[in-house]
Amino acid sequence: MKILVIEDSPEFAGYLKDDLICRGHKITLKKDADDAIDEFCKIHQYDAVVLDLMLRLGSRMSHMEGEETGIALYIRIREMNPNIPILILSARDKSSVLLDQDTRLRYFEKPLTSINRQSFYTMLEDW
């Protein structure tokens, strides 16, 4: 699969990228919303998106709070491609996020434990 990973923690992003590459996926890693949306606009051929909900603010979205940036990015990606699977990773619990109507969205809490890590990879690969 070709996966766009949007994660602003260098350590977690590196770990996730290495893990996904070892599982045979092609990964593009972006660290903020501006870079991610630019990449997604250029290349519409991703099979899935992994999105950190609490992103570092990009210059074009500097008026937003961190969580709002992730949600705004989610909405922009969904507008451009309503069918792409999006897996959200966040330290915030799911009850604080109102995205439940989207059947092409899955939510995983950070950090990924051994149990939810396997669920994360299974969900991503079976989609």
Helices and strands as residue ranges (DSSP letters): E 2-6, H 10-22, E 26-30, H 33-42, E 48-52, G 59-61, H 66-80, E 86-90, G 94-96, E 105-109, H 114-126
